[in-house]
Amino acid sequence: MSTTVQGVVSRAKGAPVELLDVVVPDPGPGEVVVDVAACGICQTDLHYVTGAVGDGYPFLIGHEAAGTVTAIGAGVTHVQVGDRVVLNWRAVCGQCRACRRGEPWYCFDTANATQPMRLADGTALTAALGIGALAPRTLVAEGQCTRFDPSVRPEVAGLLGCGIMAGLGAALNTAAVRRGEQVAVIGLGGVGMAALLGARLAGATGVIAVDTDTSKLSLASDLGATATIDAGSCDVVARIHELTGGVGADVVIDAVGTPGTWKQAFYARDLAGRVVLVGVPAPDARLDLPLADVFDYGGSLKSSWYGDCLPERDIPMLLDLYRQGRLDLDVFVSETIGIDQVNEAFERMRAGKVLRSVVLMQ
């Protein structure tokens, strides 16, 4: 029998989100109902609200979540009732051309629940990233659930459902930072800070943190940055070259995603260095770059989707590092709030005052 809960819904481009009744159906074949314990508010949620990632309104937003499986549909074998799970939006199919060539982190046919959740009047909702977890209950595909140790608080575990995993994976997976390398990270929101921690985990000798917010630069130093750059007070490219003996960084991670920051990343690297774009660009963003410079610098220019992670591999590994005290995930939980405070949390996000606001469900 379906259940009705109150979820955070974006009904129109640019409009404030609303707390509305959401009907969650019983799980069908391959589907799972999860009672959400905690859900982070990610920049991607704001992109849904502003219309930057589609026009499938109304959206049930929220996707960076952890909770407990409360019902399973026919044929579900991946999880069982009572499992504590992190929700992820990369439920790999194993059959598409990316999976078959041994690159499942690029899976082109990831699974979502077949049935839509709906408003009380019957209007079908588009679940953000196929999850829709800013609600006490949601319906997902079984492959979107990754079990985790219940000793980890859900507000911490859920961080790996999107943004923090994106940053860690940008360094560990996409850039494949190696021991002894010099890494620069441009933009110190949640994703950028996570990329910094990922570079340190990988054994980077130097990690240069770049931002215009002095409080974030200070936190970056506390988290292991070996140098910081106030982007508002100097030439970022020249300063990175100065800090790396005049040659540039081996890896530069752009966690902002504007043409200006991407060009800084491109020119701040060493010859044959790697640029990783993990910040999500605006739909109308454009680059103007001399093709000869692309040739002359060499190296690689990469985008990082969800940190090129495999949830079943990476989430347990990273949470194990957290439990060992080797990966500080607590620092990302800037505040915990109620489900009726999401609009205010978006304003704090816009102002750069939080790494993550996390909604705790009652």
Salt bridges, closest charged atoms under 4 A:
GLU18 OE2 - ARG11 NE 2.94
ASP35 OD1 - ARG137 NE 2.60
ASP45 OD1 - HIS63 ND1 3.07
GLU64 OE1 - ARG356 NE 2.70
GLU103 OE1 - ARG101 NE 2.58
ASP149 OD2 - ARG323 NH2 3.36
GLU155 OE2 - ARG153 NH1 2.87
GLU181 OE2 - ARG178 NH2 3.14
GLU181 OE2 - ARG274 NH1 2.77
GLU242 OE2 - ARG239 NH1 3.01
GLU312 OE2 - HIS78 NE2 3.39
ASP314 OD1 - ARG313 NE 2.62
ASP320 OD1 - ARG323 NH1 3.84
ASP330 OD1 - ARG153 NH2 2.51
GLU335 OE2 - ARG348 NE 2.79
GLU347 OE2 - ARG350 NH1 2.61
